[in-house]
Amino acid sequence: MDDISGGVPGACSKNKKPRYLARSLTYHHHHPYQGRHLPPPPSPSSSPSPQRPRSVVLYTTSLRGVRRTFADCCAVRAALRGLRVAVDERDVSMDAALRRELQGILAARGREFSLPQLLVGGALVGGADEVRRLHESGELRRVLEGAPGQDPAFVCGACGGFRFAPCPSCDGSRKVFVEEEGRARRCVECNENGLVRCPNCCS
């Protein structure tokens, strides 16, 4: 019998069985985001924040009353400068609050008060003997990894490297005039010497 499809594409003759295409099950798989918007890509702010530099704090004294203590402070300071790290030096002879601060740190660790004392990233490294031993073995550089760097020849232009400056509120007089009371009061911004920590080079 002649083909009656008339040449129309897709038409079937009476003697030919129609062919069926198998349906892909792929379209029937459930997708968690089917019919919904895809989640936005992570924003740059969601990426892990960079690690903060590890602070290096050195408690020292500028008084030469005890020669050995003064020499130890100078030796530790020189070792840190040689490794080109930025040091937040805290002279306890210039501010009684810094002395009390160090006393609290050492007491919490069951140690007696002595100078100098080095802290890196908030962890107590130790005094002159510990720092000298680490420096001689080459371990001090590893302990200071992650600390901010600084040119050893750097001198703060605001305080000249003394780490303290006269109080801007009382000009170092330790007294401020209160107009409402008509009298002078003790300045609360400075220490017992009329000084404040240098805002340019001290944390």
N, C-alpha and C positions, 0 to 999 in steps of 0.2 A: 504494500500500500504506500502511496506517495506521502511524503512528509507534508502535513497541513499547517506546519508552523508558519509558513509563509516567509521563512527566512528571518523571523523576528528573533533577535537574540534572547536566549533564556527560555523560549517556548519548548514544550515537550510534545512528542508524538504520542499517539495512543498506545503504541507497542513498547514505548520506552518508559521505564520506571523513573520517577523523579528522584533526583539525588538530593540528599540532605547533608548539610554541613554540620559537623559536630560543634556544639556550642562550647566555647572555652569557659572553663570554670574560673578563669582568672578574674573575670569581671564580677564574680559573686563573692570573692573573698572580702571579708570585712577589714576595712582599714581604719585605724584609730582616728584619722583626720578626714574620713570620707564625709563630704558635705560641709566641711568646716574649713576655715582659713588655716593655713600652715602657720606654725609659731614663727615669730620674727627671729632673725639671726641675733645671736648674743651681741649686746652693745659693747663698745670698748671699755665702758666703766665696769662691766661685770667680770673682766679679766682680773687675775690676781694682781694686787697692788705690789709695787716693788718694795723689797725689804728696806727698812730704814737703816741708815748707817749706824754702826755701833759707836756709842759715845765713849770717849777716853777721858776719865777724870783722875786728876792727880792732886792729892792733898799734900801741901808742903808748908814750910815756914820760911820767912825771909829774915828771921832773927838769927843772929850768929852767937847767941848765948851758949849753945851746946855745939861745939865745933863738929863733932861726929854727925849729929843730926843734920846740920846745914850742909855738910859735904855729901851726905847720902841723898839729900834732896836735889842737889846740883847734879849728881851722877845719874840719877834716874831721869831727870829732865833732859840731860844730854843724850841719853840712850834713846829716848822717845823722839827727840828732834832728829837724831841720826836716821831713824826709820821713817821720817817724813810723814808723821801723823799729826793731826790737829788735836791739841790737848787742852781740856778745860781745867786749868790750874787753879786751885782754891787754897789761898794763903790763910791758914787758920790764925796767924798772928795779927792779921788785919781785920778780922771779923769774928767775934765770939760765937755768932750763930753757926759759922762753918765749923768751928771746933766742936760745938755740941752736936752738929750733924754727924761728924766723923765718929765721935764718941758713941753715938747711938748705933752706927753701922757696925763698929767693932764689938760693942757689947752684945749685940744680937747674935754675933758669931762666936761669942765666948773668948774674945781676944782683948789683950790689954792695949791701951792707947800708945801709939808710936807713930813716928813720921820718918819718911814719907809713906803714903799708902796709895796704891794704884787700883782703880776699878775700870773694867772694860765691859761695856754693855750691861752695866749694873752689877756685874759679878766681881767680887773682891779677888784680885790677883795676889796682893800681898805687899810687903814692904821692900826695903832696899835689897835684902838678901835674896828674896824670891825673884825679884826682877833681875838682879845680877845673874843669878843661876840660869834663868830662862834666856837671857840675852847671850850668855856665853855658849849655851847649847844650841842656839839658833831657833828655839821654840817661841821666843817673844814675838817674832814676826808672824808666826802662825796664830798666836793669841790675838794679835791686832788685826787679823784679816777682817775686812768689812768696815774698818774705821775710816773716817774721812781723811784725806791727805792734806798736807799743808807744807809750803816752802819753809824750811828751817830758818831762813833769814827773815821771815815775816815778822813785822812789828806793827802792832795796832796803832793807827794814827790818832785814835781818840784818847787812849790812856798811856801810850808809850810803852806798853808791855807790862804795866803794873797791875792790870786787871781790875783796878778800882778807879773811880773818878769822884770829884766832889759832888755832893748831893745837889741836884738842880733846884730842889724845892727850898732849901735853906742855905745854899751856897757853902755848905760845910760847917755852918754855925751850930747845927743841931737844934735850932729854935725857929719857930715860925710865929708870926703875929696873927692872932685871931681877932678880927675886927668886931665880931659879935660880942666877944667877951672883953675886949679892950685890953688884952694882955697876951704875952708870948707863951707858947706851949712847946713841949718837946716835939720835934719833927719825928713823924712815924715812918718816913720814907728811907731814912739812912740808918747806919749802924752807930755804934758808940763812938766812932771816930769821925762822924759826919760824912761818911763815904758810902757809895753804892757800887755794886758790881757794874763793870763796864758793859753797856748794852750792845756794844759792837763786837766784842770778842768773847763774851762769857754767856753761857746758857742760863 
